[in-house]
Amino acid sequence: MALPQRAEPRVAEAPPVVVATPATITVAPAAGLRAYQILRAAFVALPLIAGVDKFFNLVAPWGDYLAPDVSDLLGVSPRSIMHAVGVLEILAALMVAFRPGAGGWLVAVWLWAIAVNLLILPGHYDVVLRDLALSLGAVALARLAPDFER
């Protein structure tokens, strides 16, 4: 009686290596357009409202948000500075309305300047965080604008 032959152990072959190219992720045009429209409307309306209110102080006592060091450095009254800020905010809103790409960057930089001013003025760190978050929305608008500007 013959003994069964032992089978040679099989060595598993490694699967072939396939290198995948990175996928390009695109936002669905309709969803991207809606996000762009929301950001554009917000960054036209909000700076416009805040800018006009710098002359009336109905929304907030805006002078309270100005670091005294800024007024001292410029040698200008806080009221005059707030009026100049109001004009700048109105112009930023118009820039977003007509040139959203450039206007988005302008609003973002303006919000960063406001955040720096508020860091000088103790006790408004919550507003600093809010303005930095808003600036991210303005950056998103600026980044989306080239895809949707006419």
C-alpha positions in Angstrom: 0.0 0.0 0.0 1.5 3.3 -1.1 1.6 6.2 1.2 0.0 9.3 -0.1 2.4 11.8 -1.4 2.8 15.0 0.5 1.8 18.0 -1.5 4.3 20.8 -1.7 3.2 23.9 0.3 1.8 26.6 -1.9 3.1 30.0 -1.6 0.5 32.7 -2.0 1.2 35.1 -4.7 1.0 38.8 -3.9 -1.8 40.6 -5.8 -0.6 43.0 -8.4 -0.1 46.5 -7.2 -2.5 49.0 -8.8 -1.8 52.7 -8.3 -4.9 54.7 -8.3 -4.8 58.3 -9.4 -6.3 60.8 -6.8 -10.0 61.5 -7.5 -11.1 65.0 -8.2 -13.9 66.0 -5.9 -16.3 68.5 -7.4 -19.3 70.1 -5.7 -22.5 69.6 -7.5 -23.1 72.8 -9.5 -26.5 73.4 -8.1 -25.4 73.0 -4.4 -22.3 75.2 -5.1 -24.4 77.9 -6.7 -26.8 77.9 -3.8 -24.0 78.2 -1.3 -22.5 81.0 -3.3 -25.8 82.9 -3.5 -26.3 82.6 0.2 -22.8 83.9 1.0 -23.1 86.7 -1.5 -26.4 87.9 -0.1 -25.1 87.7 3.4 -21.9 89.6 2.7 -23.8 92.3 0.9 -26.5 92.8 3.5 -24.6 92.5 6.7 -21.7 95.0 6.0 -24.3 97.3 4.5 -26.5 97.2 7.6 -23.5 97.5 9.9 -22.0 100.3 7.9 -25.2 102.4 7.8 -25.7 101.8 11.5 -22.3 103.3 12.3 -24.1 106.6 11.8 -27.1 105.8 14.0 -26.0 103.3 16.6 -29.3 101.5 16.6 -27.9 97.9 16.4 -25.0 98.5 18.8 -23.0 101.3 20.5 -20.2 100.8 17.9 -17.7 103.2 19.6 -17.6 100.7 22.5 -15.9 98.2 20.2 -13.0 100.5 19.3 -9.8 100.1 21.2 -8.8 103.5 22.7 -5.3 102.9 21.4 -6.5 103.1 17.8 -8.2 106.4 18.4 -5.1 107.7 20.2 -2.8 106.4 17.5 -4.8 108.1 14.7 -5.5 111.3 16.7 -9.1 111.1 15.6 -12.3 110.9 17.7 -13.9 107.5 18.0 -17.1 108.9 16.4 -15.2 110.0 13.3 -13.4 106.7 13.1 -16.8 104.9 13.3 -18.2 107.1 10.5 -15.1 106.2 8.3 -15.6 102.5 9.2 -19.3 102.8 8.2 -18.3 104.2 4.8 -15.7 101.4 4.4 -18.3 98.8 5.2 -20.8 100.2 2.8 -18.1 100.2 0.1 -17.2 96.6 1.0 -20.9 95.6 0.6 -21.0 97.2 -2.8 -17.8 95.5 -3.8 -19.3 92.1 -2.9 -22.4 93.0 -4.8 -20.5 93.8 -8.0 -17.2 91.9 -7.7 -17.9 89.1 -5.2 -14.4 87.5 -5.6 -12.5 90.6 -4.7 -15.2 91.7 -2.3 -15.1 88.4 -0.4 -11.3 88.9 0.2 -11.9 92.5 1.2 -14.5 91.5 3.8 -12.3 88.8 5.1 -9.4 91.1 5.6 -11.6 93.7 7.2 -13.0 91.1 9.6 -9.4 90.2 10.5 -8.6 93.9 11.2 -11.7 94.1 13.4 -10.5 91.0 15.3 -7.1 92.5 15.9 -8.7 95.7 17.2 -10.9 93.6 19.6 -7.9 91.6 20.8 -6.4 95.0 22.0 -9.7 95.7 23.8 -10.1 93.2 26.6 -13.4 91.4 27.2 -14.6 90.9 23.6 -13.0 87.6 22.8 -16.3 86.1 21.9 -16.8 88.7 19.2 -13.3 88.0 18.0 -14.2 84.3 17.5 -17.5 85.3 15.7 -15.7 87.7 13.4 -13.0 85.1 12.6 -15.8 82.6 11.8 -17.5 85.1 9.6 -14.2 85.8 7.8 -14.1 82.1 6.8 -17.5 82.6 5.1 -16.1 85.6 3.3 -13.1 83.5 2.2 -15.5 80.7 1.0 -17.4 83.4 -1.0 -14.1 84.6 -2.6 -13.1 81.0 -3.5 -16.5 80.2 -5.0 -16.9 83.4 -6.9 -14.7 82.5 -10.0 -17.0 79.5 -10.6 -20.2 81.5 -10.6 -19.4 85.1 -11.5 -20.7 86.1 -14.9 
